[in-house]
Amino acid sequence: MRQIYLDYAATTPVHPDVLGAMEPFYSSKYGNPSSVHAFGQEAKDAVEHARHVVSTALGAHPEEIIFTSGGTESDNFAVKGVAYALTKKGMHIITSAVEHHAVLETCHFLKDQGYTVTILPVDRYGKVDPDDVKKAITDQTILVSIMHANNEVGTVQPIKAIGEICRERDVYFHTDAVQSFGVLSTNVDELNVDLLSISAHKFYGPKGAGVLYVRKGTRIVPLIHGGGQEWNKRASTHNVPCVVGLGKAVELAMLKKDERIAHACELRDSLITSITNRIDQVNLNGHPTDRLPNNCHILVKHIEGEAMLLRLNALGIAASTGSACSSESIQPSHVLMAMGVSPIDAHGSLRLTVGRLTTPDDIAYVSDHLPGVVRELRSISPMAT
Ligand SMILES: *Cc1c(COP(=O)(O)O)cnc(C)c1O
């Protein structure tokens, strides 16, 4: 059966060139980068090359790049690492209601430890108002963490403006750029950020590999203690193949960037247009223009997201939903709730995210089949009017 993957926001396939770059570090080049001998130095050179590639892509210095086990660790490290380092300065953290769980759950955890957390609201498009950040900052505030682009609805946040406010008030600013890296500009100076998270598997690199950018001079304590790797900030022997793969994926993400973005926008827009033309009572979620180039997120009234996913899956289409019963959660998406979507409507949410391997044919296939799926489900739905 035909298989159409439209869940690039969840993860991406490893690029063949990335796999090719990684392979020798599993077979012949197996040294530990901390070893003095030739095997070690070969591995170390590869890690340092990857670091150089990442730092160039972010407009940063190599010493500001810390390799981690992924986006979740990078987010945990940024939030807890700064919180623990600055306890004496203050114990107030500001974040938003639409953050990834890696940030939100970390903030909840810190709250239990006595920190104060302000969770900023968003508008109906999922946007944070920089003025709200300004008003929330107190002399106890030590960190603001606002994501660059949302993983569910694709809304892009005004990071530059928020960063300016944080700088004026001398408060550290972290952004989760896991979804935006490779498709939006993530130059750390342009964005005015002190800390920034990325994750390799969201841009055709391996799973279990990420980076936390930490601006020089930023006070942060390690979460993982042990050896002296990563300037004593993140112990453990480097996952050399994954670091190399991450570096290669970053390199590829910088190539033909405009072309890839245009490709994604075109497919996304044709998906949005055909769905909204062919199915009644659907709304586009997220910001109409300030959104990720590859994200189509819709609300289909009167049906269940899970039911849609199952029918689509039977047709070979892989999608995602923010509905209540989806995989690991019993609550409807916190992002949709924060945007003011009713729990009933949130049930019918459908996220389709395109990527490198998506073709116009794929979009046509989905556009041809989705209306039938919706019609059928609505005909048996107790929610349908
Ligand atoms: C995927 C994702 C993460 C988590 O990254 P992992 O590498 O899977 O741990 C964090 N934030 C956002 C916005 C994401 O999309």
PDBQT file of the ligand as one rigid body, heavy atoms in Angstrom, charges set to zero:
ROOT
HETATM    1  C1  LIG A 401      10.470  17.369  19.545  1.00  0.00    +0.000 C 
HETATM    2  C2  LIG A 401      10.499  18.579  20.385  1.00  0.00    +0.000 A 
HETATM    3  C3  LIG A 401      11.200  18.602  21.597  1.00  0.00    +0.000 A 
HETATM    4  C4  LIG A 401      11.858  17.373  22.173  1.00  0.00    +0.000 C 
HETATM    5  O1  LIG A 401      13.004  16.983  21.455  1.00  0.00    +0.000 OA
HETATM    6  P1  LIG A 401      13.553  15.485  21.625  1.00  0.00    +0.000 P 
HETATM    7  O2  LIG A 401      14.849  15.495  20.896  1.00  0.00    +0.000 OA
HETATM    8  O3  LIG A 401      12.526  14.592  20.967  1.00  0.00    +0.000 OA
HETATM    9  O4  LIG A 401      13.710  15.219  23.074  1.00  0.00    +0.000 OA
HETATM   10  C5  LIG A 401      11.241  19.772  22.307  1.00  0.00    +0.000 A 
HETATM   11  N1  LIG A 401      10.634  20.883  21.849  1.00  0.00    +0.000 NA
HETATM   12  C6  LIG A 401       9.959  20.903  20.690  1.00  0.00    +0.000 A 
HETATM   13  C7  LIG A 401       9.328  22.177  20.233  1.00  0.00    +0.000 C 
HETATM   14  C8  LIG A 401       9.858  19.758  19.920  1.00  0.00    +0.000 A 
HETATM   15  O5  LIG A 401       9.166  19.778  18.779  1.00  0.00    +0.000 OA
ENDROOT
TORSDOF 0
